[in-house]
Amino acid sequence: MRKLLSMVPLSDEQRRYVHHDGALDPHARIKEMDLMGIDQVLVIPTMVISNLPYAENAEGVEAFCQAYNDFLVDWCGEVPERLFGAALLPIADPERAAKEIYRAAGLGHRVALIRPIDAQGKYPNLLSSDPAGRSDTYEAVFRAFEETGVVLGMHTFPAGRLASHPRGSDYLDSPGELFGLAGTDSQTFSFVHEAQSWLTQVLMSGLLNRFPRLKMAIFESNAIWLPTVLTACDRLWKLYASERGTTGERLPSEAFHQQSVISFESDEEGVFRQWSDFEDVGIWASDAYHHDGADVWSAMRMMTDCKVPDHVQARLLGANAANWYGIEPKVFVTEEAGPIDRPDWFPQGPELEEWADIVAHPRENAARLLEMHEMMDPSRIAQRIGSAAPGGGY
């Protein structure tokens, strides 16, 4: 654990070694995909989706999204059979967002991204009850998704006070902030709650019945919770049929299975043990470049351990995604890469395995995790570096 907790400054050579070049260079991305066993990938930016809804200059946000979506065409075009882009939208302005969906579709993008938060005083499920429509709702956004066939990619993030809300500091941006207000770890649950809140509103409001050609993909929120949420929504849909104020012949679970998919990650054993619930709607995600990202081989091994049939594994690991995004599936990686030859300074072997086990089981290792966090405290790092400097100490 010493190397993992020492937190000493890295040399230029070490920084270059640990840098994920594939986040910038499409050809480097292909090399990393080969290592992870990934044939084709939908490339999704991360922090920009988290923060973009807070931007207040509508014209500037629109220009930014256009520039990124244009860049994405060139970036993915370097390896067009393996790299596919997800477009950014100026979602704070529904009219501009709808316009960019049509433009993104013309560029060839299969997916456009929305974070379901209330950063500008409007939650992006807001629709008009007026048959004539209102310009400040997202009616045009959902119509644009329907008419173009672009998939609505709903992407959540851990909640936090990223900016002051237009309605005041006491106003919630994300339903996930409730975890923080309750004194719990918002990083652990809030992004899941953000997704559950979005999906529940979509299902119980009858939004999918109103937009029957809308296609959705729920990203970055785990998936094990889905069967429970769908069961609860079906029960409440029937129980409060005379009170909900919306109509539709389909149960929420039926609407979801016909119009949505959801991503899962390699370690979600509960998904694999309920594989029949995900056979048609599950899409595997590597979660690269997060520290808990995993390769496809680990997902295959866990699926096999959970007795997921081979034909279902094929659907979960690629066929569902290719079908949903309209991508011709192609195989490029057929064998698992061998162990990477690491430099001596890089944490590896039993030391790395011990660390991975600790962070993978936080409840059982609460005391050790606390020690690790204390070791990473900036003041302690400075003390350790100072004590190791020439002339310091004794």
Phi, psi and omega in degrees: 000347186300315181295322183289334185253356186291325176056032176282153180301141178275150174285169178301319180296318180293321178297319178296324182293318185273354180290138178273091182298332181293348175284344183240322187253118182298327180286326173294325178299320180297319178299320180288326175296321178299319178297324185269356179079025183260123180279311183222151185218143169268115185275122183235123174290157186253278190300333180296324177293323181296319189262336186304321181300341182275346181294136188256344180273100187299319181294319179294319179296319179299315179296320179298313181297319179298317180296316180296315183294327175292315178301320184297326177299313180292319183296309180291331181294345176295326177220073193294339180276351185237336183248129181225141189257154173245125188280150171270150180233143173281070195292342179294336178243103186303322181294317177293323179297315179298318179299319181287332176297314178298319181292318179297322178298320178295332177281348180100007179287137183271336188225147171229143195256141175226134168261125187277073177229169187252051188291332183246024179082007177222122174282137187284028165249004186292120179238165181270137172270353178274122181304333180283344179084155178236141187289343184264013177255177183261019178307312183294329180295312181292325176296320179295318176300315180299311188289330181269337186081001175296137181281133174282109179267106181270115187238122182260169177215160171301137184282150177189163179280080182281335181200163177285131181287142180304336182264004177121161186291343180270001183268134181284133170277314184234141174300339178293342179294341179300329178295318178295320179294333179275359178083017179256176183281104182292335179295330186280317188244339193295324181292329175290317180296324177300318179290317180298320180295316178301307186295320179298318178296318179301315184287314187280340177277350183078018182301320180290333174287328179286330179235075189291347178259003178291135176245130182238153171225122181266115185253158162055039182219021187059181184216349187299336183282345190302310181303321180295316180296316180296320178297316180295318180296319177300315182297315181289328177300319179281320185295321184249036183301324183276354185245341190286339176079005177235155182239165178157140182278339183272142170289156178306320180295323178293317179298318180297311184295336179272337189232007187216158167227166180218141181273151175223167182242172191296335185262010183274077182302324180298327176295316184291326179285344175248038190303331181295334178283341185246358186307320184262345189236356183271138174228126182289141176230137181283333186066020172291139010251037176288158184295338179261013177298150184222156179276171184289334183294322178294324177295319180296319180294318180291322176299318179296318177300326180271007176061039173284125182302150183302318183292331176286320176303318180298323179289315183293327186269003178176320187296319179297315181295314181299319179294317184292324182268354181071040182251137174286115183289135177221146181258129180237337183241122183242345182228144179288135179292149178283178179301144179276133178281104185267153173292161185299327184285346185279130179301133182196178178066211182304326180297314180292320179297321178296315179298316181298321179294322180295311184286339179279342181230073188296327182292314182291337185241035184302316182295320180291322178296320178299318178298319179297316179297321178295323179295333182268003177298131184306321181294323179289324178298315180299320179296318182293318179294318181296320182291339180269352182285150177302137177086352180271162174079238195261000000 
